[in-house]
Amino acid sequence: MIADIPDGLRGSGAIEVREKLGTISGGDILDVGTEAGDFIKTLMRTLKGYSSFLGIDISADDLQKAGEQLKDVPVELMEMNAESMSFPDNHFDTVCISYSIHHLEHSDTVLAEMYRVLKPGGHFIIQELYSDGEQNEAQRLDRDVHNLNVRIDTILGIPHFEALTRQELKDAVNKIGLTAVEVYESSWPVKCLFCEEARDCENPLRKESVDFMRKEIDADLARIIDHPSYDELRREGESIKERVKVTGHSPASVMYFFGKK
Ligand SMILES: C[S@@+](CC[C@H](N)C(=O)[O-])C[C@H]1O[C@@H](n2cnc3c(N)ncnc32)[C@H](O)[C@@H]1O
């Protein structure tokens, strides 16, 4: 963990979430929508203990990124649609999903599948960005870049939706049927507690962050260069690129749910 935690990160709620994670013995853990494996890395650093990690993702390309990032740690990765998992009922001690609910075509189905494969008494952990609440200008810019990305993915037929509000997330979690649900909010994700660049990230206008967002927008638009909506979305992208120079960029706030089956 970074030795000297910046004030914004210290007051964000991330430390409380890390402490909660530190009370959980994870056992055999399933991570759904693993992508590059960031959440598995965070859990490895924060949980009280664990026996094994299995990450699944519908995208082989994303799992390849996880394979690279997690090459030195014992993690199993499988390409699988989480709407219909090949695991028996009551199989894992912990199931988790991070930043993925708004990527799911049928999120209720996936959350129900996760519940099915979780052992009675097992831990259900969710980390997800949300769209409402007291988010600052730099976070609102993150939301607008995200929404542009959602529109481009939608044009390309890739399931991707705008971030849910806190109430919509609570409603989705209520439907799972978990017990002992605890909810946390944080303006920074827990992984920032381990990032050497966290102090710089306190400044939304730092050059790396502004340049990164501008490049992300260009790269995203390049994916639909031949589409009839390109000109309209490019204008929107250009306007966000101008705004980021003024407001800077910070990640959207995050919600955490801890429940049991
Ligand atoms: C934003 S990424 C997840 C990020 C990662 N969990 C983290 O915390 O850094 C969302 C992932 O969900 C995956 N995904 C979308 N639909 C899925 C499904 N039906 N089954 C499994 N994975 C899915 C996508 O391929 C993508 O890799």
The ligand as an SDF file (V2000), in Angstrom:
LIG
                    3D

 27 29  0  0  0  0  0  0  0  0999 V2000
  -15.2450   -3.1870  -17.3620 C   0  0  0  0  0  0  0  0  0  0  0  0
  -14.8570   -4.8230  -17.6140 S   0  0  0  0  0  0  0  0  0  0  0  0
  -14.5450   -5.4810  -15.9900 C   0  0  0  0  0  0  0  0  0  0  0  0
  -13.4090   -4.9010  -15.2390 C   0  0  0  0  0  0  0  0  0  0  0  0
  -12.7800   -5.7700  -14.1770 C   0  0  0  0  0  0  0  0  0  0  0  0
  -13.6990   -6.6510  -13.5150 N   0  0  0  0  0  0  0  0  0  0  0  0
  -12.0930   -4.8750  -13.1640 C   0  0  0  0  0  0  0  0  0  0  0  0
  -12.5840   -4.7260  -12.0530 O   0  0  0  0  0  0  0  0  0  0  0  0
  -11.0800   -4.2620  -13.5220 O   0  0  0  0  0  0  0  0  0  0  0  0
  -16.3580   -5.6530  -18.0010 C   0  0  0  0  0  0  0  0  0  0  0  0
  -16.1160   -7.0650  -18.4480 C   0  0  0  0  0  0  0  0  0  0  0  0
  -17.3610   -7.7860  -18.4560 O   0  0  0  0  0  0  0  0  0  0  0  0
  -17.2440   -8.7710  -19.4640 C   0  0  0  0  0  0  0  0  0  0  0  0
  -18.5730   -9.3460  -19.7780 N   0  0  0  0  0  0  0  0  0  0  0  0
  -19.6080   -8.7270  -20.3900 C   0  0  0  0  0  0  0  0  0  0  0  0
  -20.6590   -9.5720  -20.4880 N   0  0  0  0  0  0  0  0  0  0  0  0
  -20.2760  -10.7520  -19.9350 C   0  0  0  0  0  0  0  0  0  0  0  0
  -20.9090  -12.0000  -19.7390 C   0  0  0  0  0  0  0  0  0  0  0  0
  -22.1730  -12.2270  -20.1450 N   0  0  0  0  0  0  0  0  0  0  0  0
  -20.2280  -12.9990  -19.1570 N   0  0  0  0  0  0  0  0  0  0  0  0
  -18.9300  -12.7940  -18.7390 C   0  0  0  0  0  0  0  0  0  0  0  0
  -18.2740  -11.6240  -18.8840 N   0  0  0  0  0  0  0  0  0  0  0  0
  -18.9360  -10.6070  -19.4790 C   0  0  0  0  0  0  0  0  0  0  0  0
  -16.6210   -7.9940  -20.6070 C   0  0  0  0  0  0  0  0  0  0  0  0
  -16.0680   -8.8480  -21.5860 O   0  0  0  0  0  0  0  0  0  0  0  0
  -15.5730   -7.1520  -19.8770 C   0  0  0  0  0  0  0  0  0  0  0  0
  -14.3100   -7.7670  -19.8550 O   0  0  0  0  0  0  0  0  0  0  0  0
  1  2  1  0
  2  3  1  0
  2 10  1  0
  3  4  1  0
  4  5  1  0
  5  6  1  0
  5  7  1  0
  7  8  2  0
  7  9  1  0
 10 11  1  0
 11 12  1  0
 11 26  1  0
 12 13  1  0
 13 14  1  0
 13 24  1  0
 14 15  1  0
 14 23  1  0
 15 16  2  0
 16 17  1  0
 17 18  1  0
 17 23  2  0
 18 19  1  0
 18 20  2  0
 20 21  1  0
 21 22  2  0
 22 23  1  0
 24 25  1  0
 24 26  1  0
 26 27  1  0
M  CHG  2   2   1   9  -1
M  END
$$$$
